[in-house]
Amino acid sequence: MPMQFHFQDRGPHRQDGHFGHRFDLRIVFGQRRGAQLAWFERCDRPYDPDMPQDTWVDMHLLLGARSPLFAQWLETTVDSGRVEIDFDHWAAMRQEPYAQRSLEWCVVAVDGDEDAEDDGHREWAMWRGVQQLSCDSEGRVVDQSMRTIDSLHGRSGQPPSPDQFPHY
């Protein structure tokens, strides 16, 4: 069974002086063992002190086990066979005067090895999205948008990376 990749935007979300979006990514791997995940983000207003500004960063490598976002991914590392992994994410920033942010995602998942006669090619799926947030001079929300840029599937020896596609 080929990989499946589902995105669900739960819409704009506000809580405790923050605003943004809550969304789910569900990835169905035909074979979890040996599968790979790269969760790239690029932001003009980084929310993590180790995240450089305006640079694609692999958030799984940066945050790893300290992020609850990757908990289910890390808990299934020894599983073999088909597995569904849900990523529940809330991307938000503080609501304050003149605050603004542009945050891009590029999530790439590569299916695991299915058999010993691997030809070096594997199923992959990629999802890209961008979020725009901004407030006016009094801290009122004036832009709270999120959109999907790409959702691609393929099979190759080299899955895509964010720099192979135009940036928005």
Secondary structure, DSSP 4 states (H G I P E B T S, - for coil): ---EEEEEEEEEEEETTEEEEEEEEEEEES--TT-EEEEEEEESS-SSTTSPTTS-EEHHHHHGGG-GGGHHHHHTTT--S-EEEEEEEEEEEE--TT-EEEEEEEEEEE----SSS--S-EEEEEEEEEEEEEE-TTS-EEEEEEEEEEEEEEEESS---GGGS---
